[in-house]
Amino acid sequence: MEDHLSTEQVGWVLGRSAGTVRDQVKAGEIDGSRITTGFRIPRAEVLRLAREKVEAESGRKLSDRALERLIDELIATNEAVTS
């Protein structure tokens, strides 16, 4: 997993649109930084958000390694579909 992810990638992970993620960054609900081409969300923040989602939806706890692998697979699948 990269050090920072785009709003589109985070949207895939959270099941939200890139616009919703962008709005949440602007509102301070998600930790992120504005750059010239958009926003970037730190890996640690994506792990936190993904962990919350997985635990809320399944009641399961995943290790950081398993969660990173799941995120990487999800992003790779979505990038393959959109390219």
Secondary structure, DSSP 4 states (H G I P E B T S, - for coil): --SEEEHHHHHHHHTS-HHHHHHHHHTTSS--EEETTEEEEEHHHHHHHHHHHHHHHH-----HHHHHHHHHHHHHHHHHHH-
